[in-house]
Amino acid sequence: MKYIIAFCIASLTALAASAQTISINSGTTWSIPSLSSTITKAGKNYEHIETSGASQTLLKVNALIAWSITAHLSATSNWDSSLKLSVQRTGNGTGIAILTGGTTYIQLTSTPQAFFSGLLNLTANRDNIPIQYKIEGLSVMLPVKTYTTTVTYTISGL
Amino acid sequence: MLICCVLSGLASYAQTVANVDVSISMPSVALVDILPSGSNSVTLQMTAPTEAGNTVGTGSSNNTNWLIFTSAVTSGGSRSIKGDVVGTLPTGIRLRLDVSAYVGSGLGFTGGNSYVTANKYLTNTPVSFIDNIKGAYTGITYGSNGFQLTYSLEIQDYANIRSGTSNVTVRYTMADN
């Protein structure tokens, strides 16, 4: 009997864990080939912030009970630390899970930070969760070139 | 079988990830301007002697103009600001330009960057007055941001001096080195 119970627990664990995924419906890139505002007067520096659309990235989460998502910069070799990249969740998307946190900007670093969490997906997807980005710290002091980085979202939980 | 199930569960418990690539291109910037107190016209004159045998008096000077700029360059790149005269200066007279050290709340003026050169005279040939400009911005507040410019006249060749009035334009250009 105890073997049967253990088997069931192990199977449920496997099922729950295997159902936990995160993916991107749209917006796997945010590219700024030309700044939204230029310097028009000698002597000035940039004074604006580059902001993406409110739904630049749409995340899809598939989990069972309680889960959380962290965000960090996973590729920084061609990035400059004075460029401050932040993310926020601008909505709930669709689905039954209860979402918490992430509705104000958090500035990303190379260390994963808690972004937002969810409760009671019950194997249903939480779909099209909208994510917005902004970059602060624009300056003529930065060497002229294209800077690139990667934002990595990681899901954990059950 | 039980062990297999547990191992399977642990394996699939591994976190999953999603990636978004972000890129931003910072452009080249090269802007230079003159901040005058009112008009950017400058009037200089030599004083005529009042007694036979005396030399021409010291010429007047003017320090009411300030030079400001913004620059963004590639890594390893630099620029200079060159000045030249468009027009013909009076014979026997030199137009001197003294560029004061940078003052203000901008960035890019330390560590040998954006330094004032030793050049002192404006001619029809552009010469550098501020060199090794990299990423920098001066600020824009008149009198407290930028490089103060002082123009004055000097006698170069007394024998060639003639009376009269000349109008010339001083042109500043920010150029890649």
Interface residues (C-beta under 8 A of the other chain):
Chain A: Y3 A6 F7 A10 S11 T13 A14 A17 S18 Q20 T21 I22 S23 I24 G27 T28 T29 W30 S31 I32 P33 S34 L35 T38 I39 K41 A42 G43 K44 N45 E50 T57 L59 S74 L83 L85 I131 Y133 I135 L138 S139 V140 M141 L142 P143 V144 K145 T146 Y147 T148 T149 T150 V151 T152 Y153 T154 I155 S156
Chain B: M1 L2 C5 V6 S8 G9 L10 S12 Y13 Q15 T16 V17 A18 N19 V20 D21 V22 S23 I24 S25 M26 P27 S28 V29 L31 V32 D33 L35 I68 F69 T70 S71 A72 V73 T74 S75 G77 G106 L107 G108 G135 A136 Y137 T138 G139 I140 N145 G146
